[in-house]
Amino acid sequence: MAGGGTFKAACLQVNASNDLDANIATATDLTRKAVNQGAQLVLMPENVTMMEWGRANVIAKAMPEDSHAGLKAFVALAKELRIWLHCGSLAVALPSGKVANRTYVVLPDGAIAAKYDKIHMFDVDLGNGERYAESATFEAGDHAASVDLPWGRLGLTICYDVRFPHLYRQLGQAGAYFITVPAAFTKVTGEAHWHVLLRARAIETGCFVFAPAQTGTHAGDRKTFGHALIINPWGEVLADAGTEPGIILADIDPAQVTQARAKIPALNLNRSF
């Protein structure tokens, strides 16, 4: 899909707790503030309605899609504000007993335009006792996803996906002008890799990258990095949220995608080897 006119995008940065209602209220308030500043597309971070710790707790608090309180609230919000709303990711209970880490994109009329289940599970040992095993709790997705906005196609990814560049290349080759990376990146890995990985994904694909983020300390003493980012197709950081909760905004010109790809047409130059 060819890019349309310019628009204003906003990424939220939150310090979500394990209190669903409080998290929904925070995300709703920040979304309203972003729209008051002219945002037409608002993007939320990973786990925006729940930063819980421990497999049993996550499974207990996950909700089925058809009755998910967070999804219902955000659908109503998008419809009320007449915006495109990217709902970060929500913990969705599955019949298997596991949980999907699922993104939703909501139209200004409240309809769900797209959904995406995180493909790559964060199963790592960072040392000093900091270990994560998402695959024990979450069921990995197996489909890439994108959605056509009025301004161009939006590719959907979540957090740890950012370390798998082939996914981003395929989204770019499938026509994405923008790619989302809602995240709850750990403080340790964020300090080392967050900016460089996201800038690389933008450069490699010639896409704008929207990366809403969690920040601060959460349940279980989990620490996230913050620094929600908006990056242009040349790899330049247009906005950086730092470490405090809030919003970042940027004016997005889809023509910059065409310009960047004309200079470096890497997406079209695959060779077998």
Order of alpha helices (4+ residues) and beta strands (2+ residues): beta-alpha-beta-alpha-alpha-beta-beta-beta-beta-beta-beta-beta-beta-alpha-beta-alpha-beta-beta-beta-beta-beta-beta-alpha
